[in-house]
Amino acid sequence: MGNSSAILHLLEPINQGFLSRISDFLLCRWTCRRCCQKCYDCSCCQSSEDEVEILGPFPAQTPPWLISHRSNDRETDVENTNSDPPPTPQGISPDRKSSSGTSRSTYSLTRRISNFESIRRPSSPLVDIKPIEFWAIGSKKEIVQPKVFRKPVSEDYFQKFEPRLYSVDSSSDDVDSLTDEEILTKYQLGMLHFSTQYDLLHNHLIVRVIEARDLPPPISYDGSRQDMAHSNPYVKMCLLPDQKNSRQTGVKRKTQKPVFEERYTFEIPFLEAQRRTLLLTVVDFDKFSRHCVIGKVTMPLNEVDLVKGGHWWKALIPSSQNEVELGELLISLNYLPSAGRLNVDIIRAKQLLQTDMSQGSDPFVKVQLVHGLKLVKTKKTSCMKGTIDPFYNETFSFKVQSEELHDISLVFTVYGHNMKSSNDFVGRIVIGQYSTGAPESNHWRRLLNLHRTSSEQWHSLRSRAECDRVSSASLEVT
């Protein structure tokens, strides 16, 4: 009762009309939001829009001076429900005692506070967890969604994708239901004659390339060049999925009906051979650029009797691989800071592009040291006769100071030795300041980070034009 008396003492001096409206609206709205979930069942909540606009949004939390102790409020609620409104405290003027409207409004205010306190849990704080929302008086609340700006897709966007990276060679699917005569009529790439047989005594597969016929002329036909009037074909073969360990025949000069009659062996167990697919690719030799693929033949070895063996004429189909790889080179690098020596090991090469019309080539490697854009030193390996998979195991040492190491480039060029004319270019890479690609840059970075430790890596050879385009050091050598 003490708190209720204090409230009456504070509220009575205020104008009774304004106090009545403020207390009714504020307390009813607040208790309905907490207890009735905005049901607004009571008559005082059914206020007009004009009243809401005048009063505006009120804070959800009750002022501390309106909160009274639970036990006192319950006693006040019981006494007020069974008796008349509480009398006016002593010490107040008689004029104020006659203000029945004021007493009635404050009685209603006290009762509502008591009712709310009676249903509130003792340990529950008077905190409204709903966020306070602000909007202009008299206007409706609008939810603003963030705008998403999407870049329009141009018509040529999907044309930037390279179809060869996502599509499977469809030619093999198209020819499954066609005969060799139909394939020859459709593609007109010629036919290849070969045989296969497995030697159980020596555990190896024998592949014999016999001949080809009706090969098409070179695409880049040039009447002014006599050597381009006809193809210079040869055959590469491998057992898929292994394409690294391949074999190849000699080049047959200026003919569309080459006769090879060459025999090759693959050391492979019989059961493993039955899981492989024989791939024979007919390639047109070009001394001045990359060799071009004419066509291919594939034959799953589980579909034939390997022990008995057999001969086949197969029509060539187009290949998704238009150019033949130039080969790979295995290099090891090592730097000794104390001695100021850069050591280069040329270990071996494999599957080098054939540069001689006869079977095999005579490859050698030239190593050139370039400081900045100046050629400093040139060294070369010995020449390996009649092979496309040479083993060198030769070491070269260059004197390079530690402060100069970051400005160094090493140019590796593979040539095919030619007795009659200038040496034939096979491929090139550059390692160092002006590297020709990411693999070369990574190899050089390992050398800089791991002094005194040898760093070994295989590198795919590149054409002269490609190296000159991406590496300034390549332009400084011959």
C-alpha positions in Angstrom: 0.0 0.0 0.0 2.9 2.3 0.6 3.9 2.3 -3.1 0.4 2.9 -4.3 0.0 5.8 -2.0 3.2 7.3 -3.3 1.9 6.9 -6.9 -1.3 8.7 -5.9 0.6 11.5 -4.3 2.6 12.1 -7.4 -0.2 11.8 -10.0 -3.0 13.9 -8.4 -1.5 17.3 -9.1 -1.6 16.5 -12.9 -4.7 17.4 -15.0 -7.2 14.5 -14.6 -8.2 14.4 -18.3 -4.7 14.1 -19.7 -3.6 11.7 -17.0 -6.5 9.4 -17.5 -5.9 9.1 -21.2 -2.2 8.6 -20.9 -2.4 6.0 -18.1 -5.2 4.1 -19.8 -3.5 3.9 -23.2 0.1 3.3 -22.0 -0.6 0.7 -19.4 -3.2 -1.2 -21.4 -1.0 -1.3 -24.5 2.0 -2.5 -22.5 0.2 -5.2 -20.6 -1.5 -6.5 -23.7 1.8 -6.8 -25.6 3.4 -8.8 -22.7 0.4 -10.9 -21.6 -2.2 -11.1 -24.4 0.2 -11.1 -27.5 -1.5 -8.0 -28.9 -5.0 -9.5 -28.9 -6.5 -6.1 -27.9 -9.6 -7.7 -26.4 -10.1 -5.0 -23.9 -12.2 -2.0 -24.9 -9.5 0.6 -24.1 -7.2 -1.0 -26.8 -9.7 -0.3 -29.5 -8.4 3.3 -30.0 -8.8 5.2 -33.2 -5.9 5.8 -35.6 -5.9 9.5 -34.7 -5.2 8.7 -31.1 -2.3 6.4 -32.1 -0.8 9.1 -34.3 -1.0 11.6 -31.4 0.5 9.3 -28.8 3.1 7.8 -31.2 5.2 4.7 -30.5 6.0 4.2 -26.8 8.9 2.3 -25.3 8.0 -1.3 -24.5 9.7 -1.3 -21.1 7.8 0.1 -18.0 9.4 3.0 -16.1 10.9 1.9 -12.8 8.5 4.2 -10.8 5.5 2.2 -12.0 6.8 -1.1 -10.7 5.8 -2.1 -7.2 6.5 -5.1 -5.1 4.5 -8.2 -5.9 3.2 -8.9 -2.3 2.1 -5.2 -1.8 0.4 -5.1 -5.1 -1.6 -8.3 -4.4 -2.7 -6.9 -1.1 -3.8 -3.7 -2.8 -5.6 -5.6 -5.5 -7.6 -7.6 -2.9 -8.6 -4.5 -0.9 -9.5 -2.5 -3.9 -11.8 -5.2 -5.4 -13.8 -5.5 -2.2 -14.1 -1.8 -1.3 -14.5 1.6 -2.8 -11.6 3.5 -4.3 -8.9 4.2 -1.8 -9.3 7.5 0.2 -7.2 10.5 -0.5 -4.1 10.7 1.7 -4.1 13.1 4.5 -2.4 16.4 4.0 -4.0 17.1 0.7 -6.4 20.1 0.3 -10.2 19.5 0.3 -10.5 20.6 -3.3 -8.4 17.7 -4.4 -10.4 15.3 -2.3 -13.4 16.0 -4.5 -11.6 14.9 -7.6 -13.3 11.5 -8.1 -12.1 11.2 -11.7 -8.6 11.4 -10.6 -9.0 8.8 -7.9 -10.8 6.5 -10.3 -8.0 6.8 -12.9 -5.3 6.2 -10.4 -7.2 3.3 -9.0 -7.4 1.8 -12.5 -3.7 2.3 -13.0 -2.8 0.6 -9.7 -5.1 -2.3 -10.3 -3.6 -3.0 -13.8 -0.1 -2.9 -12.4 -1.1 -5.4 -9.7 -2.8 -7.7 -12.2 0.3 -7.8 -14.4 2.6 -8.4 -11.5 0.4 -11.3 -10.3 1.0 -13.2 -13.6 4.6 -12.3 -14.0 7.2 -14.9 -12.8 9.1 -13.6 -9.7 12.4 -14.1 -11.4 11.4 -12.7 -14.8 12.9 -9.2 -15.5 10.7 -6.6 -17.2 12.6 -6.6 -20.4 11.0 -6.6 -23.8 13.1 -8.6 -26.2 11.4 -7.2 -29.3 13.4 -4.6 -31.2 12.1 -1.1 -31.3 11.0 -0.1 -34.7 10.8 3.4 -36.0 8.7 4.8 -38.8 7.0 8.0 -39.8 3.7 8.9 -38.0 0.7 8.1 -40.1 2.6 6.0 -42.7 2.7 2.2 -43.1 5.9 0.3 -42.2 7.7 -1.0 -45.3 10.2 -3.8 -45.4 13.2 -2.8 -47.6 14.9 -5.7 -49.3 18.6 -5.2 -50.4 19.0 -4.9 -54.1 21.0 -7.6 -55.9 22.9 -6.4 -58.9 23.6 -9.1 -61.3 25.9 -8.6 -64.2 24.1 -9.5 -67.4 25.5 -12.5 -69.3 26.7 -11.6 -72.7 25.9 -13.9 -75.7 29.5 -14.8 -76.2 30.1 -15.7 -72.6 29.8 -19.5 -73.0 31.8 -19.3 -76.2 34.9 -18.6 -74.1 34.9 -22.2 -72.8 37.2 -24.6 -74.6 35.0 -27.5 -75.7 37.9 -29.9 -75.9 38.3 -29.7 -72.1 34.8 -30.9 -71.4 33.8 -33.1 -74.4 34.8 -36.7 -75.0 36.1 -37.7 -78.3 32.8 -38.4 -80.0 34.4 -40.0 -83.1 34.8 -43.3 -81.3 31.1 -43.4 -80.4 30.1 -42.5 -83.9 32.1 -45.3 -85.6 31.0 -48.2 -83.3 28.1 -49.0 -85.5 29.9 -48.4 -88.9 31.9 -50.7 -91.0 35.5 -49.9 -92.1 34.2 -49.2 -95.6 31.6 -46.7 -94.2 34.2 -45.0 -92.0 36.6 -44.7 -95.0 33.8 -43.1 -97.1 32.8 -40.8 -94.3 36.2 -39.5 -93.2 38.5 -40.3 -96.1 41.6 -40.6 -93.9 42.9 -43.8 -95.3 43.5 -47.3 -93.8 46.2 -49.0 -91.7 47.4 -52.6 -91.9 48.9 -54.1 -88.7 49.1 -57.3 -86.7 49.2 -58.3 -83.0 50.3 -61.4 -81.1 51.3 -62.3 -77.5 54.4 -64.3 -76.9 53.7 -66.4 -73.8 57.3 -67.7 -73.7 58.9 -64.3 -73.3 55.8 -62.5 -71.8 55.6 -59.6 -74.3 53.2 -58.3 -76.8 54.3 -58.0 -80.4 52.8 -55.2 -82.6 53.8 -55.2 -86.3 53.0 -52.1 -88.4 52.9 -53.2 -92.0 51.6 -50.5 -94.3 49.0 -47.7 -94.9 47.1 -46.6 -98.0 45.0 -43.7 -99.3 46.3 -41.2 -96.8 45.1 -37.6 -97.4 47.6 -35.0 -98.6 48.8 -32.3 -96.0 46.3 -29.7 -95.1 48.8 -26.9 -95.5 49.5 -27.8 -99.1 51.7 -25.3 -100.8 52.6 -25.8 -104.5 55.8 -23.8 -104.2 57.2 -26.3 -101.7 57.8 -29.7 -103.2 58.2 -31.4 -99.8 54.6 -30.4 -98.9 53.0 -31.9 -102.0 52.8 -35.3 -100.3 52.8 -36.5 -96.7 55.8 -37.8 -94.8 53.9 -40.3 -92.6 55.0 -42.4 -89.6 53.1 -44.3 -86.9 53.2 -43.9 -83.1 51.7 -46.7 -81.0 51.0 -47.1 -77.2 48.9 -49.3 -74.9 46.2 -47.1 -73.3 45.9 -45.7 -70.7 49.7 -45.5 -70.7 50.7 -43.0 -73.4 54.2 -42.3 -72.1 55.8 -45.5 -73.1 55.1 -45.3 -76.8 56.9 -46.6 -79.9 57.2 -45.1 -83.4 58.2 -46.1 -86.8 60.5 -44.4 -89.2 59.3 -41.6 -91.5 58.4 -42.6 -95.0 59.2 -39.7 -97.3 56.7 -38.1 -99.8 54.1 -40.9 -100.1 50.4 -41.5 -99.4 51.0 -45.3 -99.5 53.8 -45.9 -97.0 55.1 -49.4 -96.4 56.7 -49.8 -92.9 57.2 -53.5 -92.1 58.4 -52.7 -88.6 58.0 -54.9 -85.5 57.8 -53.6 -81.9 57.5 -55.3 -78.5 55.8 -54.3 -75.2 57.0 -56.0 -72.0 53.7 -56.6 -70.2 52.0 -59.5 -68.5 49.3 -61.4 -70.4 46.4 -60.6 -68.0 47.4 -56.9 -68.0 47.7 -56.8 -71.8 44.1 -58.0 -72.0 43.0 -54.9 -70.1 44.8 -52.5 -72.4 43.7 -50.8 -75.7 46.1 -50.6 -78.6 46.3 -47.0 -80.0 48.0 -46.5 -83.4 48.3 -42.9 -84.6 49.4 -41.9 -88.1 51.4 -38.7 -88.1 52.6 -36.4 -90.8 56.2 -35.4 -90.3 57.0 -31.7 -90.7 60.5 -30.5 -90.3 59.6 -26.8 -90.0 56.7 -27.0 -87.4 54.9 -29.4 -85.1 53.9 -32.7 -86.7 50.2 -33.1 -87.5 48.0 -36.1 -86.7 46.4 -37.7 -89.8 44.2 -40.2 -88.0 44.1 -43.0 -85.5 43.0 -46.6 -84.9 42.0 -48.1 -81.5 41.6 -51.8 -80.7 40.7 -53.2 -77.3 42.9 -56.2 -76.8 40.3 -58.2 -74.9 38.3 -58.4 -78.1 40.9 -60.4 -80.0 42.8 -63.7 -79.5 46.2 -62.4 -78.5 47.8 -65.9 -78.4 46.7 -66.9 -81.8 47.3 -63.4 -83.2 45.9 -61.8 -86.4 46.1 -59.2 -89.1 43.7 -56.3 -89.5 43.0 -53.5 -92.0 41.4 -50.6 -90.0 40.0 -47.3 -91.3 41.5 -44.2 -89.7 39.2 -42.0 -87.7 39.8 -38.3 -86.7 41.7 -37.6 -83.5 41.1 -34.9 -81.0 44.8 -34.5 -80.7 45.9 -32.3 -83.7 49.5 -31.9 -82.8 52.2 -34.3 -81.5 54.0 -33.5 -78.2 57.6 -32.4 -78.6 58.9 -34.6 -75.8 60.1 -34.2 -72.2 63.4 -33.4 -70.5 64.6 -34.4 -67.0 66.7 -31.8 -65.3 68.3 -31.4 -61.9 69.5 -28.1 -60.5 71.8 -27.4 -57.5 73.5 -24.2 -56.2 76.5 -23.9 -53.8 76.6 -20.4 -52.3 80.1 -20.9 -50.7 81.6 -21.8 -54.0 79.4 -19.6 -56.1 78.6 -22.5 -58.5 75.4 -23.3 -60.3 75.3 -27.0 -61.2 73.0 -28.3 -64.0 72.4 -32.1 -64.6 70.9 -33.2 -67.9 69.7 -36.6 -66.9 67.6 -37.9 -69.8 64.8 -37.2 -72.3 61.9 -39.2 -73.6 59.5 -39.3 -76.5 61.3 -36.6 -78.4 59.9 -35.5 -81.7 61.5 -37.4 -84.5 63.5 -35.1 -86.8 65.2 -37.6 -89.1 63.5 -39.5 -91.9 65.2 -42.6 -90.8 64.1 -44.5 -87.7 65.0 -42.6 -84.5 67.0 -39.3 -84.2 70.4 -38.1 -83.0 69.4 -35.7 -80.2 71.6 -33.5 -78.1 70.8 -30.7 -75.5 72.3 -27.2 -75.5 72.4 -25.4 -72.2 72.9 -21.6 -72.3 73.4 -19.2 -69.3 71.8 -15.8 -69.7 72.4 -13.0 -67.2 69.6 -10.4 -67.5 69.3 -10.2 -71.3 73.0 -11.1 -72.1 74.2 -14.5 -73.2 77.1 -15.4 -71.0 78.0 -19.1 -71.6 76.9 -22.0 -73.8 77.5 -25.8 -73.3 76.0 -28.9 -74.8 75.7 -32.6 -74.2 77.0 -35.4 -76.4 74.9 -36.7 -79.3 72.9 -39.9 -78.8 72.6 -41.9 -82.0 69.3 -43.3 -83.3 67.0 -42.8 -80.4 64.1 -40.6 -79.2 64.6 -41.7 -75.5 68.2 -40.7 -74.8 70.1 -41.0 -71.5 72.7 -38.3 -70.9 73.6 -38.1 -67.2 75.9 -35.1 -67.9 76.7 -32.3 -65.4 77.6 -28.7 -66.2 78.8 -26.1 -63.8 78.4 -22.3 -64.2 80.1 -19.7 -62.0 77.4 -17.5 -60.5 77.6 -15.2 -57.5 74.8 -15.2 -54.9 73.7 -11.6 -55.6 73.5 -12.5 -59.4 71.4 -15.6 -59.0 68.0 -13.8 -59.2 68.9 -12.3 -62.6 69.9 -15.7 -64.2 68.1 -17.7 -66.8 69.0 -21.1 -68.1 67.9 -21.9 -71.7 67.6 -25.7 -72.6 67.2 -26.5 -76.2 67.0 -30.0 -77.7 68.2 -30.5 -81.3 68.4 -33.3 -83.7 71.8 -33.7 -85.2 71.9 -33.4 -89.0 75.1 -34.2 -91.0 73.9 -32.6 -94.2 72.4 -29.3 -93.0 71.8 -27.3 -89.8 70.7 -29.1 -86.7 66.9 -29.6 -86.5 65.1 -27.8 -83.6 63.1 -30.2 -81.4 62.0 -28.1 -78.4 63.0 -25.6 -75.7 62.4 -24.5 -72.2 63.7 -21.6 -70.1 64.2 -21.8 -66.3 65.1 -18.7 -64.2 64.2 -15.1 -64.3 62.4 -15.3 -67.6 60.8 -18.8 -67.2 58.6 -20.1 -70.0 55.8 -21.3 -67.7 54.6 -22.2 -64.2 56.5 -25.6 -64.0 59.8 -23.9 -64.9 59.1 -21.0 -62.4 58.4 -23.5 -59.6 61.6 -25.4 -60.3 63.6 -22.2 -60.1 61.9 -21.2 -56.9 62.8 -24.5 -55.2 66.4 -23.9 -56.2 66.5 -20.5 -54.6 64.9 -21.8 -51.4 66.9 -25.0 -51.1 70.6 -24.2 -51.5 73.0 -27.2 -51.6 70.0 -29.5 -52.3 69.4 -30.9 -55.7 66.0 -30.2 -57.3 64.9 -32.6 -60.0 61.9 -32.2 -62.3 60.5 -33.3 -65.7 59.7 -30.5 -68.2 57.6 -30.6 -71.3 59.4 -29.1 -74.3 57.8 -26.0 -76.1 58.1 -24.7 -79.6 60.5 -21.9 -80.5 57.7 -19.5 -81.2 56.0 -20.1 -77.9 59.3 -19.6 -76.0 60.1 -16.4 -77.9 56.6 -15.1 -77.1 56.8 -15.6 -73.3 60.5 -15.4 -72.5 62.9 -12.6 -73.3 65.9 -14.9 -72.6 64.8 -17.2 -75.5 65.2 -14.3 -77.9 68.8 -13.8 -76.9 70.0 -17.3 -77.9 70.3 -19.1 -81.2 
